[in-house]
């Protein structure tokens, strides 16, 4: 197997190419970091919402049970 000049050009990168790759990866890292923070905030909001909904369900269930008891007593 022989190595040609085209092979060497493909493999050898100039410093500016590596700098560009590093810049792109740093931008990607910042974007992903931002998205993770955004997702974390959304998860916290959903967890709080879930707790509120559970309390509402419990309250409505209790009210429903009370109404059923009252209705049985009136008959």
Backbone as CSV, one residue per row, in Angstrom:
resi,resn,N_x,N_y,N_z,CA_x,CA_y,CA_z,C_x,C_y,C_z
1,UNK,0.840,-1.174,0.000,0.000,0.000,0.000,0.888,1.241,0.000
2,UNK,0.625,2.130,-0.896,1.425,3.349,-0.973,0.593,4.548,-0.539
3,UNK,1.272,5.483,0.058,0.619,6.705,0.516,0.882,7.788,-0.519
4,UNK,-0.190,8.422,-0.940,-0.061,9.467,-1.955,-0.100,10.838,-1.298
5,UNK,0.187,11.856,-2.071,0.141,13.230,-1.569,-1.283,13.605,-1.132
6,UNK,-2.264,13.097,-1.843,-3.661,13.377,-1.486,-4.003,12.777,-0.117
7,UNK,-3.465,11.596,0.165,-3.687,10.971,1.469,-3.095,11.827,2.582
8,UNK,-1.906,12.322,2.354,-1.231,13.150,3.356,-2.025,14.441,3.585
9,UNK,-2.515,15.056,2.503,-3.305,16.284,2.634,-4.575,16.028,3.444
10,UNK,-5.186,14.872,3.248,-6.405,14.526,3.975,-6.142,14.324,5.468
11,UNK,-5.002,13.743,5.796,-4.693,13.399,7.181,-4.105,14.572,7.948
12,UNK,-3.193,15.298,7.344,-2.518,16.401,8.026,-3.421,17.625,8.008
13,UNK,-3.650,18.149,9.199,-4.462,19.351,9.299,-3.589,20.498,9.755
14,UNK,-3.931,21.656,9.267,-3.204,22.841,9.698,-3.728,23.282,11.044
15,UNK,-2.939,24.062,11.778,-3.390,24.556,13.089,-4.708,25.319,13.016
16,UNK,-4.928,26.060,11.945,-6.168,26.828,11.833,-7.382,25.901,11.739
17,UNK,-7.223,24.742,11.098,-8.317,23.782,11.024,-8.678,23.282,12.416
18,UNK,-7.673,22.983,13.211,-7.915,22.503,14.572,-8.548,23.590,15.430
19,UNK,-8.113,24.826,15.223,-8.693,25.936,15.975,-10.172,26.103,15.642
20,UNK,-10.513,25.934,14.381,-11.911,26.015,13.962,-12.737,24.911,14.605
21,UNK,-12.189,23.715,14.627,-12.885,22.580,15.243,-13.099,22.847,16.728
22,UNK,-12.082,23.356,17.395,-12.190,23.676,18.820,-13.266,24.729,19.052
23,UNK,-13.294,25.774,18.229,-14.308,26.823,18.368,-15.717,26.254,18.189
24,UNK,-15.874,25.409,17.177,-17.183,24.802,16.938,-17.606,23.929,18.117
25,UNK,-16.673,23.158,18.647,-16.989,22.293,19.781,-17.315,23.098,21.031
26,UNK,-16.626,24.222,21.232,-16.921,25.080,22.380,-18.308,25.706,22.247
27,UNK,-18.665,26.114,21.028,-20.002,26.660,20.798,-21.061,25.590,21.055
28,UNK,-20.774,24.387,20.581,-21.701,23.283,20.783,-21.856,22.980,22.283
29,UNK,-20.747,23.025,23.001,-20.767,22.785,24.445,-21.626,23.829,25.157
30,UNK,-21.474,25.088,24.796,-22.266,26.160,25.397,-23.749,25.992,25.076
31,UNK,-24.051,25.621,23.842,-25.440,25.405,23.446,-26.053,24.269,24.257
32,UNK,-25.331,23.164,24.386,-25.828,22.018,25.141,-25.989,22.354,26.623
33,UNK,-25.077,23.139,27.151,-25.148,23.575,28.543,-26.420,24.401,28.760
34,UNK,-26.701,25.313,27.834,-27.899,26.138,27.904,-29.158,25.273,27.837
35,UNK,-29.167,24.308,26.912,-30.325,23.436,26.766,-30.545,22.575,28.009
36,UNK,-29.470,22.141,28.641,-29.586,21.346,29.872,-30.185,22.173,31.000
37,UNK,-29.746,23.429,31.125,-30.302,24.314,32.150,-31.796,24.554,31.892
38,UNK,-32.125,24.753,30.638,-33.506,24.981,30.245,-34.355,23.745,30.576
39,UNK,-33.844,22.571,30.264,-34.559,21.327,30.554,-34.700,21.123,32.060
40,UNK,-33.658,21.452,32.810,-33.708,21.326,34.262,-34.785,22.210,34.873
41,UNK,-34.885,23.431,34.381,-35.914,24.356,34.871,-37.304,23.819,34.530
42,UNK,-37.440,23.268,33.345,-38.734,22.698,32.928,-39.110,21.507,33.812
43,UNK,-38.144,20.670,34.128,-38.390,19.503,34.986,-38.850,19.958,36.366
44,UNK,-38.191,20.973,36.926,-38.599,21.492,38.241,-40.027,22.017,38.193
45,UNK,-40.363,22.744,37.125,-41.707,23.279,36.971,-42.721,22.140,36.885
46,UNK,-42.411,21.104,36.117,-43.324,19.971,35.972,-43.508,19.217,37.292
47,UNK,-42.430,19.083,38.055,-42.531,18.417,39.361,-43.426,19.214,40.310
48,UNK,-43.276,20.531,40.310,-44.117,21.383,41.145,-45.575,21.286,40.698
49,UNK,-45.786,21.310,39.403,-47.124,21.194,38.837,-47.759,19.856,39.218
50,UNK,-46.954,18.802,39.198,-47.440,17.469,39.571,-47.907,17.460,41.025
51,UNK,-47.137,18.051,41.917,-47.521,18.113,43.332,-48.833,18.875,43.505
52,UNK,-48.955,19.992,42.808,-50.179,20.797,42.893,-51.377,20.003,42.397
53,UNK,-51.203,19.303,41.286,-52.306,18.512,40.730,-52.700,17.364,41.661
54,UNK,-51.717,16.747,42.284,-52.027,15.670,43.231,-52.847,16.202,44.403
55,UNK,-52.478,17.376,44.907,-53.239,17.984,46.007,-54.673,18.286,45.566
56,UNK,-54.825,18.815,44.342,-56.159,19.110,43.823,-56.982,17.837,43.678
57,UNK,-56.381,16.777,43.198,-57.088,15.496,43.043,-57.532,14.972,44.400
58,UNK,-56.643,15.036,45.374,-57.002,14.589,46.727,-58.158,15.411,47.291
59,UNK,-58.090,16.711,47.106,-59.147,17.600,47.600,-60.476,17.291,46.918
60,UNK,-60.453,17.122,45.597,-61.686,16.822,44.865,-62.244,15.455,45.234
61,UNK,-61.374,14.493,45.460,-61.817,13.169,45.877,-62.524,13.247,47.234
62,UNK,-61.937,14.024,48.130,-62.534,14.213,49.466,-63.894,14.898,49.358
63,UNK,-63.990,15.931,48.521,-65.263,16.627,48.328,-66.307,15.691,47.737
64,UNK,-65.892,14.883,46.791,-66.793,13.927,46.162,-67.306,12.918,47.192
65,UNK,-66.403,12.427,48.017,-66.796,11.474,49.067,-67.783,12.119,50.036
66,UNK,-67.518,13.368,50.412,-68.422,14.086,51.309,-69.800,14.266,50.685
67,UNK,-69.840,14.620,49.415,-71.122,14.792,48.723,-71.894,13.480,48.659
68,UNK,-71.197,12.391,48.393,-71.854,11.084,48.352,-72.453,10.741,49.710
69,UNK,-71.701,11.053,50.764,-72.189,10.781,52.125,-73.428,11.611,52.427
70,UNK,-73.396,12.878,52.050,-74.537,13.763,52.278,-75.763,13.281,51.494
71,UNK,-75.521,12.871,50.232,-76.628,12.407,49.389,-77.267,11.134,49.950
72,UNK,-76.466,10.245,50.515,-76.999,9.012,51.117,-77.847,9.337,52.340
73,UNK,-77.422,10.332,53.084,-78.137,10.718,54.292,-79.474,11.366,54.012
74,UNK,-79.646,12.006,52.870,-80.876,12.688,52.518,-81.953,11.714,52.044
75,UNK,-81.579,10.521,51.646,-82.567,9.571,51.109,-83.385,8.950,52.159
